[in-house]
Amino acid sequence: MMRDRRLLLLVLLTFAAAIAGVVIGRVYVVPVRPVENELHDLLHRDLKLDTAQHSRLETIEKNYAIRRQALEAELRADNARLAEAIEAEHGYGPRVAGAVDRSHQAMGALQKETLEHIFAMRAVLRPDQTDKFDDAVVKALTAKSE
């Protein structure tokens, strides 16, 4: 009976540690949303876009939103597979390692997609607008989290 409790505690702690690792990775390693929000605020509030720029950016944003949703769904599925692997192996075995690797691939794909989106938005800007945009990108990527 005591051994069963210890095993259950070990499984729960392992699961909690894995989830914490994923959360920490999503929050601190891949800060996608803050960069995106800051850039969108800058674009729509500060850069005085013309009608053609607004139209082009709207198309870029719609396409990115679709792709981002698909990648986020992939991340959620990866998290579910990780949970299943942890439940099955009760330790850092080959299934857990594989699930972690797949999750990292999906996070990387989301980060790459976000960067492509940022550069697509930048391509719409006039030369007099790109300096502010570039400054905002650098600031967002180098800002210290609180």
Secondary structure, 3 states (H helix, E strand, C coil): CHHHHHHHHHHHHHHHHHHHHHHHHHHHHCCHHHHHHHHHHHHHHHCCCCHHHHHHHHHHHHHHHHHHHHHHHHHHHHHHHHHHHHHHHCCCCHHHHHHHHHHHHHHHHHHHHHHHHHHHHHHHCCHHHHHHHHHHHHHHHHCCCC
